[in-house]
């Protein structure tokens, strides 16, 4: 029996995840399909989405193209949401849109963002579940970032750090990511829509 194949090559984030999700919705338990992607970020994003939603994933790579075979497991109850682990009772998300805090002086903004994340890392009673970084906010999670020690400390405490893959590509920083993992706009929207959000 030939498997359904979804060709996502050449598509920008979050289209590979969205296309794969639409195709997966038609599968019954035990059925499989193949999602084709042509970059590592899309491979990671589709894989993470599938695993979080109860699918098993196997990957084959040839000439820079990844064939992801996704197999549906037991069906979740109709009311069940995608299974995302919340590492603490707070369940809040810090949504970071810049590598500075506030508007005005760039120098002051850099000092404030460093002070903010130090305070977060030192306040164990109010740890967020996740930190989402977009636009220049992704610069905070790369090598030599002034807040990297605090983000590493938060990650070690169970806080998930998600960095926008499109933003990392735009700034040429994907290879320098030093904490957390590359995410996509579909997953970022799911996180923001399902949590209380503190926006910086």
C-alpha positions as CSV (number, residue, x, y, z in Angstrom):
1,X,0.0,0.0,0.0
2,X,1.4,3.4,-1.1
3,X,1.7,6.0,1.7
4,X,0.3,9.5,1.2
5,X,3.2,11.9,0.6
6,X,3.1,15.6,1.5
7,X,5.7,17.6,-0.3
8,X,6.7,20.6,1.9
9,X,10.0,21.3,0.2
10,X,10.7,25.0,-0.4
11,X,7.9,26.2,2.0
12,X,8.5,28.7,4.7
13,X,7.6,28.3,8.4
14,X,5.0,27.4,9.5
15,X,3.5,25.9,6.3
16,X,5.2,22.5,6.6
17,X,3.6,22.0,10.0
18,X,0.2,23.2,8.9
19,X,0.2,21.0,5.8
20,X,1.3,18.0,7.8
21,X,-1.3,18.6,10.5
22,X,-4.1,18.8,7.9
23,X,-3.0,15.5,6.3
24,X,-2.6,13.8,9.7
25,X,-6.2,14.7,10.7
26,X,-7.5,12.3,8.1
27,X,-5.5,9.3,9.4
28,X,-6.9,6.5,11.6
29,X,-4.9,4.8,14.4
30,X,-2.0,2.8,12.9
31,X,-2.0,4.6,9.6
32,X,1.1,6.5,8.3
33,X,2.0,9.2,5.9
34,X,5.2,10.8,4.7
35,X,6.0,14.5,5.1
36,X,8.9,15.7,2.9
37,X,10.9,18.8,4.0
38,X,14.2,20.3,2.8
39,X,15.8,21.8,5.8
40,X,16.7,20.8,9.4
41,X,14.4,23.4,11.1
42,X,11.3,22.1,9.3
43,X,12.3,18.5,10.1
44,X,12.6,19.4,13.8
45,X,9.3,21.4,13.8
46,X,7.3,18.7,12.1
47,X,8.8,16.0,14.2
48,X,8.1,17.9,17.5
49,X,4.5,18.6,16.5
50,X,3.9,15.0,15.6
51,X,5.5,13.6,18.7
52,X,3.6,16.0,20.9
53,X,0.4,14.8,19.3
54,X,1.0,11.1,19.8
55,X,2.6,10.1,16.5
56,X,5.8,8.1,16.0
57,X,8.3,9.5,13.6
58,X,11.1,7.9,11.6
59,X,13.4,10.0,9.4
60,X,15.4,9.3,6.2
61,X,17.6,11.9,4.6
62,X,18.9,12.0,1.0
63,X,20.6,14.9,-0.7
64,X,19.3,17.4,1.9
65,X,15.7,16.2,1.7
66,X,14.1,14.6,4.8
67,X,11.4,12.0,4.5
68,X,9.5,11.9,7.8
69,X,7.2,8.9,8.2
70,X,4.6,9.7,10.7
71,X,2.4,6.9,12.2
72,X,-0.7,7.6,14.2
73,X,-0.9,6.0,17.7
74,X,-4.0,5.5,19.8
75,X,-6.6,8.2,19.3
76,X,-6.8,10.9,22.0
77,X,-10.2,11.7,23.5
78,X,-12.0,14.4,21.5
79,X,-11.6,16.9,24.3
80,X,-7.9,16.3,24.8
81,X,-5.5,19.0,23.8
82,X,-2.0,18.4,22.4
83,X,0.2,17.0,25.2
84,X,2.6,19.7,26.2
85,X,4.4,19.2,29.4
86,X,4.2,22.2,31.8
87,X,7.2,22.0,34.1
88,X,5.7,23.9,37.0
89,X,2.4,25.1,38.4
90,X,2.6,28.7,37.1
91,X,1.8,27.8,33.5
92,X,2.7,31.4,32.3
93,X,4.6,32.3,29.2
94,X,7.1,35.2,28.8
95,X,6.8,36.5,25.2
96,X,10.0,38.4,24.3
97,X,9.9,40.6,21.2
98,X,13.2,42.4,21.6
99,X,16.7,42.0,23.0
100,X,16.0,45.2,25.0
101,X,13.4,46.1,27.6
102,X,11.3,49.2,27.2
103,X,11.6,52.1,24.8
104,X,14.1,54.9,24.9
105,X,17.8,54.4,25.4
106,X,19.3,51.3,23.8
107,X,21.9,51.1,26.5
108,X,19.3,51.3,29.3
109,X,17.1,48.8,27.5
110,X,20.0,46.3,27.4
111,X,20.7,46.8,31.1
112,X,17.0,46.3,31.9
113,X,16.6,43.1,30.0
114,X,19.6,41.6,31.7
115,X,18.3,42.7,35.1
116,X,14.8,41.3,34.3
117,X,16.0,37.8,33.4
118,X,18.3,37.7,36.4
119,X,15.3,38.5,38.6
120,X,13.2,35.8,36.8
121,X,16.0,33.2,37.4
122,X,16.2,34.1,41.1
123,X,12.4,33.9,41.8
124,X,11.6,30.2,42.0
125,X,8.0,30.7,43.1
126,X,7.1,32.5,39.9
127,X,9.0,30.6,37.2
128,X,7.3,30.6,33.8
129,X,6.5,27.5,31.9
130,X,8.0,28.8,28.7
131,X,9.9,31.7,27.3
132,X,9.1,32.5,23.6
133,X,11.7,34.7,21.7
134,X,10.9,36.4,18.4
135,X,12.5,39.1,16.3
136,X,15.6,40.5,18.0
137,X,14.6,38.7,21.2
138,X,16.3,35.6,19.7
139,X,19.6,37.3,20.2
140,X,19.2,36.7,23.9
141,X,19.5,32.9,23.5
142,X,22.8,32.8,21.4
143,X,26.4,32.5,22.4
144,X,27.8,35.5,24.3
145,X,24.4,36.9,25.1
146,X,24.4,38.9,28.3
147,X,21.4,36.9,29.6
148,X,22.6,33.5,28.5
149,X,23.6,32.4,32.0
150,X,20.2,33.2,33.3
151,X,18.4,31.5,30.4
152,X,20.5,28.4,30.9
153,X,19.7,28.4,34.6
154,X,15.9,28.7,33.8
155,X,16.2,25.9,31.3
156,X,17.9,23.7,33.9
157,X,14.9,24.5,36.2
158,X,12.5,23.2,33.6
159,X,11.5,26.3,31.7
160,X,11.2,25.6,28.0
161,X,12.9,28.2,25.8
162,X,11.5,28.6,22.2
163,X,13.3,30.7,19.6
164,X,11.6,31.7,16.3
165,X,13.4,29.9,13.5
166,X,12.6,32.5,10.9
167,X,14.0,35.2,13.2
168,X,17.2,33.2,13.8
169,X,17.6,32.8,10.0
170,X,17.0,36.5,9.4
171,X,19.8,37.5,11.8
172,X,22.1,34.6,10.7
173,X,22.1,33.2,14.2
174,X,20.7,29.7,14.0
175,X,24.0,28.0,14.4
176,X,24.7,30.1,17.5
177,X,21.6,29.1,19.4
178,X,22.9,28.1,22.9
179,X,19.8,27.4,24.9
180,X,16.3,26.1,24.1
181,X,15.2,25.0,20.6
182,X,14.2,26.3,17.3
183,X,10.4,26.8,17.0
184,X,8.0,27.9,14.3
185,X,5.1,30.3,14.2
186,X,2.4,27.6,14.3
187,X,3.8,26.2,17.6
188,X,4.4,29.7,19.0
189,X,0.8,30.6,18.3
190,X,-0.4,27.4,20.1
191,X,1.7,28.3,23.1
192,X,0.5,31.9,23.3
193,X,-3.1,30.9,22.7
194,X,-3.1,28.3,25.5
195,X,-1.2,30.1,28.3
196,X,-1.4,33.3,30.3
197,X,1.2,35.6,28.6
198,X,3.5,38.3,29.9
199,X,4.7,40.3,26.9
200,X,7.9,42.3,27.0
